[in-house]
Amino acid sequence: MAEEKLLKVSSNPHIRSKVTTNGIMLAVIIALMPATGFGIYHFGIRALAVILTTVASTVLTEYLFGLYKKKQTIGDLSAVVTGLLLGINLPVSAPLWMAALGGVFAILVVKMLFGGLGQNFMNPALAARCFLVISFPALMTDFSYDGFTGATPLAALKGGESVDLWSMILGETGGTIGETSVIALLIGACFLILIGVIDLRVPGTYIVTVALFVVIFGGHGLDPVYLCAQLCGGGLMLGAFFMATDYVTRPVTRMGQYIYGVILGVLTGIFRIFGPSAEGVSYAIILGNLLVPLIEKMTMPVAFGNPSAWRKAKAKMEKLAASAEGGKKDEK
């Protein structure tokens, strides 16, 4: 009885919210359904098999790790989100064993070994995709499906070819399972913005920076077709709205989020315009994740009552007062 009367003491701030982790993850899953559904429709049942494989591997890996640690965390749905994001970031021709390997790497190496959700220093799904691209480059760049073996729109642009912009918007092109339809991605993004799960600070800054970089360094000036193709092609919309906005791996400060978006845009532009590959979103976000601690350190506001900040402010006020006093003496 005595233990029941004990109060729980914790440090401030004491904030209560009805928002839960699994609620946020469920919202992300719902938001990804338009792009996922279109990918399955566009690429066929093979796309569903790839996605189910990645989701099953991520959930199973987290479940088995939970048995080892005697603490289950699969109920927060973060493993499902990781598996879904990884699945739609893979080409439909990806072997199922490779999809499963990516899922295991995302959860075991990137997430759980660093302490689980909230402790990972980079986005697990993107880290797994980069791992697969480095390990199996030929398989990860094979976008052939149902007899189609043409280049992706971004690859065609880089080769100096023209692209059908309307087909890119609708999603009737080659690419990874979930990146082809801009309309489907924007529907999901609008849903997350309307319910308050994400805002436009990171994705808006990211997309605008890419647009400015392309105009300045793309070699086509203000060519609207080329600019829109760069924005609609590849994984820019998918990365900007669904991975760069990850709560764990983005900066927490308002100014930091703007700086983060600019860094992602510049890196993506460099990779696309000057790099050997036509894409660059995955590597840009991963590198941006690594810079987040530094960005937060630079933009974190000074706590009220901080002795060091108080001393600096006092010295500045004394200097201003001395200058004002000197001015009065000169007037006399």
C-alpha positions in Angstrom: 0.0 0.0 0.0 2.9 2.3 0.8 4.4 1.9 -2.7 1.1 2.8 -4.3 1.2 6.3 -2.6 4.7 7.0 -4.0 4.8 9.8 -6.5 6.8 9.6 -9.7 9.4 12.4 -9.8 10.9 13.4 -13.2 12.6 16.4 -14.7 10.6 19.1 -16.5 9.1 19.9 -18.8 5.9 18.0 -18.0 3.9 17.9 -21.2 0.9 15.7 -21.8 -0.2 14.9 -25.3 -2.7 12.6 -26.9 -0.3 12.0 -29.8 1.3 8.6 -29.6 4.1 6.9 -31.5 1.9 4.3 -33.0 -0.6 6.9 -33.9 2.0 8.8 -35.9 3.3 5.7 -37.5 -0.3 4.6 -38.5 -0.8 8.0 -40.1 2.4 7.6 -42.1 1.3 4.1 -43.2 -2.1 5.5 -44.4 -0.3 8.4 -46.2 1.9 5.9 -48.0 -1.0 3.8 -49.3 -1.7 5.9 -52.5 1.9 5.6 -53.7 2.1 1.9 -52.6 -1.2 1.1 -54.2 -0.2 2.8 -57.5 3.1 1.1 -57.5 1.4 -2.3 -57.2 -1.0 -1.4 -59.9 1.7 0.0 -62.2 4.3 -2.8 -61.7 2.1 -5.7 -60.9 1.9 -8.4 -58.3 5.7 -8.7 -58.1 5.8 -5.2 -56.5 3.4 -6.5 -53.7 5.7 -9.5 -53.1 8.7 -7.1 -52.7 6.9 -4.9 -50.3 5.5 -7.8 -48.2 9.0 -9.2 -48.0 10.5 -6.0 -46.7 7.7 -5.5 -44.1 7.8 -9.1 -42.9 11.6 -9.0 -42.6 11.6 -5.7 -40.6 8.8 -6.8 -38.2 10.3 -10.2 -37.7 13.8 -8.9 -37.0 12.5 -6.4 -34.4 10.3 -9.2 -32.9 13.3 -11.5 -32.5 15.5 -8.8 -31.1 12.7 -8.0 -28.7 12.8 -11.6 -27.5 16.5 -11.3 -26.9 16.1 -8.1 -25.0 12.9 -9.3 -23.3 11.1 -6.2 -24.4 8.8 -6.0 -27.4 8.5 -2.8 -29.5 6.7 -3.9 -32.6 3.5 -2.5 -31.3 4.6 1.1 -32.2 4.4 0.2 -35.9 7.8 1.8 -36.6 9.1 -1.5 -38.1 6.1 -1.6 -40.4 6.9 2.0 -41.6 10.5 1.1 -42.1 9.7 -2.0 -44.1 7.1 -0.1 -46.2 9.5 2.7 -47.0 12.3 0.3 -47.9 9.9 -1.7 -50.1 8.7 1.2 -52.2 12.4 2.4 -52.5 13.3 -0.8 -54.3 13.0 -1.7 -58.0 10.3 -4.2 -58.8 12.9 -6.6 -60.2 14.8 -6.8 -56.8 15.2 -10.4 -55.7 13.2 -11.2 -52.6 16.2 -12.4 -50.7 17.8 -9.0 -51.3 14.7 -7.2 -50.0 14.7 -9.4 -46.9 18.4 -8.6 -46.3 17.7 -4.9 -46.6 15.0 -5.2 -44.0 17.3 -7.1 -41.5 20.0 -4.5 -42.0 17.6 -1.6 -41.5 16.3 -2.9 -38.2 19.2 -4.8 -36.7 22.2 -2.7 -37.7 20.8 0.8 -38.1 18.0 0.8 -35.5 18.2 -1.8 -32.7 21.9 -1.9 -32.2 21.9 1.8 -31.6 19.2 1.6 -28.9 15.9 1.3 -30.9 13.4 3.9 -32.0 14.6 7.4 -31.2 18.3 6.4 -30.9 19.1 5.7 -34.6 21.3 8.4 -36.1 20.1 7.9 -39.7 16.9 6.9 -41.4 16.9 3.0 -41.3 15.0 2.5 -44.6 17.4 4.9 -46.5 20.4 3.4 -44.8 19.3 0.0 -45.9 18.7 1.2 -49.5 22.2 2.7 -49.6 23.7 -0.5 -48.2 21.9 -2.5 -51.0 23.0 0.0 -53.7 26.6 -0.3 -52.6 26.5 -4.1 -52.2 24.4 -5.0 -55.3 24.6 -2.0 -57.7 23.5 -3.9 -60.8 20.4 -5.3 -59.1 19.5 -2.0 -57.5 19.7 -0.1 -60.8 17.7 -2.7 -62.9 14.4 -1.0 -63.4 13.1 -3.4 -66.1 9.5 -4.6 -65.6 7.0 -6.4 -67.8 9.2 -6.2 -70.8 10.1 -2.5 -70.3 13.9 -1.9 -70.2 14.1 1.8 -70.9 16.0 4.3 -68.8 14.4 6.2 -66.0 13.3 9.8 -66.7 16.3 11.2 -64.6 18.7 9.0 -66.5 17.3 10.1 -69.8 17.6 13.8 -68.7 21.2 13.2 -67.7 21.9 11.7 -71.1 20.4 14.7 -72.9 17.2 13.0 -73.9 13.7 14.5 -73.7 11.1 13.2 -71.3 7.3 13.0 -71.1 6.5 15.3 -68.1 2.9 14.2 -68.0 3.8 10.6 -67.8 6.2 11.4 -64.9 3.4 13.2 -63.0 1.0 10.3 -63.5 3.6 7.7 -62.8 3.7 5.8 -66.1 7.5 5.6 -66.1 10.3 3.4 -64.8 11.8 3.7 -61.3 11.4 2.3 -57.8 8.0 1.0 -56.8 6.8 4.0 -54.9 8.5 7.0 -56.5 7.0 7.1 -60.0 3.6 8.8 -59.3 4.0 12.4 -58.0 0.2 12.7 -57.7 0.0 9.7 -55.3 2.9 11.0 -53.2 1.4 14.5 -52.9 -1.9 13.0 -51.8 -0.2 11.3 -49.0 1.9 14.3 -48.1 -1.2 16.6 -48.0 -2.8 14.1 -45.6 0.1 14.2 -43.2 0.2 18.1 -43.4 -3.5 18.4 -42.8 -3.5 16.2 -39.7 -0.4 18.0 -38.4 2.1 15.1 -38.5 4.5 17.0 -40.7 4.9 20.6 -41.8 6.5 22.3 -44.9 9.7 23.6 -43.2 12.0 20.7 -44.2 10.3 19.4 -47.5 9.5 22.9 -48.7 13.0 24.2 -48.1 14.4 21.0 -49.6 12.4 21.2 -52.9 12.9 25.0 -53.3 16.7 24.6 -52.8 16.8 21.8 -55.4 14.9 24.0 -57.9 17.2 26.9 -57.4 20.3 24.7 -57.7 18.9 23.2 -61.0 18.2 26.6 -62.4 21.7 28.0 -61.6 23.8 24.9 -62.3 21.6 22.6 -64.5 22.7 24.2 -67.7 19.1 24.7 -68.9 18.3 28.0 -67.1 14.6 28.5 -66.4 13.5 25.8 -68.8 10.2 24.8 -67.1 10.1 21.2 -68.6 13.6 20.4 -67.4 13.0 22.0 -64.0 9.7 20.2 -63.4 11.2 16.9 -64.6 14.0 17.2 -62.0 11.5 17.9 -59.3 9.0 15.2 -60.3 11.6 12.5 -61.2 13.4 10.1 -59.0 12.8 10.0 -55.2 12.7 13.7 -54.5 9.1 13.9 -53.5 9.2 10.6 -51.7 12.3 11.6 -49.8 11.3 15.2 -49.1 7.9 14.4 -47.6 8.3 10.9 -46.1 12.0 10.5 -45.1 13.6 13.9 -44.6 10.7 14.7 -42.2 11.5 11.7 -39.9 11.2 13.0 -36.3 14.2 11.1 -35.1 16.8 12.1 -37.8 15.8 15.7 -38.5 16.8 18.7 -36.4 14.4 19.7 -33.6 15.0 23.5 -33.9 13.0 25.6 -36.3 16.0 27.3 -37.8 17.8 24.0 -37.9 15.1 22.5 -40.0 15.5 25.2 -42.6 19.2 24.8 -42.6 18.7 21.0 -42.9 16.4 21.4 -45.9 19.0 23.7 -47.7 21.8 21.2 -47.1 19.7 18.3 -48.5 18.8 20.4 -51.5 22.4 21.4 -52.2 23.6 17.8 -51.8 20.9 16.4 -54.0 21.7 19.0 -56.7 25.4 18.2 -56.5 24.8 14.5 -56.8 22.4 14.9 -59.7 24.1 17.6 -61.8 27.7 16.9 -61.2 27.8 13.3 -60.0 27.9 10.2 -62.2 24.5 9.0 -61.1 21.2 10.7 -62.1 19.8 10.3 -58.6 21.1 11.5 -55.2 18.2 11.8 -52.7 19.1 8.8 -50.6 22.8 9.8 -50.1 21.8 13.4 -49.5 19.4 12.6 -46.7 21.9 10.1 -45.1 24.7 12.7 -45.1 22.2 15.3 -43.8 21.3 12.9 -41.0 25.0 12.8 -39.9 25.1 16.6 -39.8 22.0 17.0 -37.6 23.9 17.0 -34.2 26.0 19.9 -35.5 23.0 21.7 -36.9 21.2 21.4 -33.6 24.2 22.6 -31.6 24.5 25.7 -33.8 20.8 26.6 -33.7 19.7 25.5 -30.2 18.3 28.5 -28.3 20.1 29.5 -25.1 18.2 28.4 -22.0 16.8 31.2 -19.8 19.1 31.9 -16.9 22.2 30.3 -18.5 25.1 31.8 -16.6 27.4 32.0 -19.6 24.8 33.7 -21.7 24.0 36.1 -18.8 27.6 37.1 -18.4 27.9 37.8 -22.2 24.7 39.9 -22.1 25.8 41.8 -19.1 29.2 42.6 -20.6 27.5 43.8 -23.8 25.1 46.1 -21.8 28.0 47.5 -19.8 29.9 48.2 -23.1 26.8 50.0 -24.5 26.3 52.0 -21.3 30.0 53.1 -21.4 29.7 54.2 -25.0 26.6 56.2 -24.2 28.3 57.8 -21.2 31.3 58.7 -23.3 29.0 60.3 -25.9 27.4 62.5 -23.2 30.8 63.7 -22.0 31.8 64.7 -25.5 28.6 66.7 -25.8 29.4 68.6 -22.7 
